[in-house]
Amino acid sequence: MTNDFKPFISKTSNIPEFIKKVSKKFKVQPSRIDFDILNVSTGVKLPNGDKYVPLSPKVIEKINNDEAFLRSSKIDIKQSYEVNIRPKLAQQPIKLSLEVGVDKYHTKATGVLKKESTFEHTTDIEDILIDEINKRKIKLGMLVNVKDDDLRATIKECAQEIKNHGNILDDIKLPLANWVAPTPTNNDKMIFHYNKKTISEDEKIDYADRGFVQEVNEGDLVVEYKKSSLGVAGRGFNGKHIPITRPRDIFKDSLKPDKETIRIEKTDSGFLYYAKKEGFVSVKNKILKIGEDMAVTSINFKETGNIVTDLDKNITITTNGGEGEDDIGTNMKVETSNINIGGNIGSKAEVKAINVVVHGSTHGTSKITCTDANVNNLRGFLQCQTADINQFEGGDLYCKKAVIKKAKGGKIHCEELEIDELDSNVTIFAKNRVYIKNMDSGGENTIVMDAGATKQDRIKIRLVVNEVNELKARKKVYLGKYQALNNVIKRNKPGVDEIKKRLDKEKAKGISSEKIFVDKYKAYQDDLKKAKKLREEIQKVDEKHKIKVAQVNELQSVVLASSVINEDTWKGYNKIMFKTMMPPKEYVYLPEEEDYAREIRIRQKSLEDVEEGFEIYVVGQDEES
């Protein structure tokens, strides 16, 4: 420490800043500087006063007990201190371990005096504690010797404990400051309960906000308007007044509820808007209403966001087909019972509904899941029960029944399919029938008739075939065991018959038989029992196997009844395949160019022997073969 730094007395109203100046002047670290409080002067400027005056008993009473007095902006409180600035002592009479917490307004502060604190001297310990804690308060910007009756009472109890025990037995909570926190001003706000969104003063109200189209039930709270409220000023523990701002009314009268569908309830804090019916919420031209049918230009991230409603409710959404943009934008999700799309569906968009109508095109990465679909141009994924498609271009279709005017590229998985014009590069997986009215010149099409054309059928068939194979393998194992055991029984029978005769004679004479002969005969009897049990197991497995084979034949009968019908001549290269399960085999037919093979089917080669397999035939050409 610099030799020039000696203790000196000074007056200041900001001790922390004063210590920084001393530190800079004498080139001493602030942590090496300490101070003693010699005197505290507290002044107050009262309403209509032009200068600070010392505290009077009457003013002290108001500060301690009158919140309205403290909240007034017309008074001001400040302190100045006479201090002895000195080097910090190497040996401190007490070492306080004190943790301090303050509120966000700096009006309340609580200290925790930890039991780890040490006290070398207990003489005048109460005064020493008050001085040390006041020093901590000053460093934290708190006024001292004002509004501190509770603190002094706690310190007195603490000092007595130290006198009795030489230290404190447990942590002690100290009420360092308890001034007046302000009540904040609240601007008005609009809470959209149906989409969990709150519009506050920091945002512009936007009735085309994303996610505004939402479903509600009758009686649901849809929107809540909260009126603004004027706050109350406070005063911090530094004696400074904490002002408040005036409230702003931003959203007042910004909504006009439709009285036919919205019920209004007035409250002390504002207005509540309830749904009178189930449906979706819309806000257009400031009018809040509930409706079952909705028309929008498009569904996109900026204006509507995702639209999700209950499929069980009869809600219809119609898009108008805006120019230059998709009716359902990129990455958008729509879920409703009915949707009529005037234009296109964008990339990665998802639609889930009961009835879907698309007047435009679907993007290759889009996805539609519904019951009934009517699509002008399908390029993406579609899963439904029935589909009516004008142009099928490289899409991926899963359905029970489909009617397509023209198909080029893509994959179709269905039970029954009707195509007005088959172009090229289409792969068809069908279960019952494929009917083609006309063929273009493209070719390169593949038609697969398969009982497992749909995912559900494939799972069902796979399970049954696996059971058949497992039963067949189990029967083989049992037969092998039975045959091996039966061979042993046959080899042992002559010898066992002789042993049986001997045992019978000895029994008749009352002679005990030798153990070795008794054991051999008993082992033979056990083998007979095992063989009988194996025969019974083989019979059970054989019965189960026949049942499962019958189930496979029933499933496979769909393929035997299926057909590919082409009213036109075949053009280009095309492949027709019939897939069977037992035996698992693919039967391929390649119609030649300009071949008039109207109906193509599959049949068993022999009605008596299924093992001979199957063959493809053209109805009317080789019926007798």
URJO-V437725 format. One line per field, one symbol per residue. burial: I if it has 24 or more other ideal C-beta (glycine too) atoms within 12 Angstrom, else O. Layout:
BEGIN
burial=???
END
This chain:
BEGIN
burial=OOOOOOOOOIOIIOIIOIIOOIIOOIOIOIOOIIIIIOOIIIIIOOOOOOOOOOIOOOIOOIIOOOOOIIIIOOIIIIIIIOIOIOIOOOOOIIOIOIOIOIOOIIIIIIIIIOOOIOIOOIOOIIOIIIIIIIIIIIIIIIIIIIIIOOIIOIIOOIIOIIOOOOIIOOOIOIIIIIIIIIOOOIIIIIIIIIIOIOIOOOOOIOIIIIIIIIIIOOOIIIIIIIIIOOOIIIIIIIIIIIOOOOOOOOIOOIIOIIOOIIIIOOOOOIIIIIIIIIIIIIIOOOOIIIIIOIIIIIIIIOIIIIIIIOOOIOIIIIIOIOOOIIIIIOOIIIIIIIIIIIIIIIOOIIIIIIIIIIOIIIIIOIIIIIOIIIIIIIIIIIIIIIIIIIIIIIIIIIIIIIIIIIIIIIIIIIIIIIIIIIIIIIIIIIIIIIIIOOIIOOIOIIIIIIIIIIOOIOOIIOOIIOOIOOIOOOIOOIOOOIOOIOOOIOOIOOOIOOIOOOIOOOOOOOOOOOOOIOOOIOOIOOIOOOIOOIOOOIOOIOOOIOOIIOIIIOIIOIIIOIIIIIOIOIIIOIIIIIIIIIOOOOIOIOIOOOOOIOIIIIIIOOOOOOOOOIOIIIOOOOOOO
END
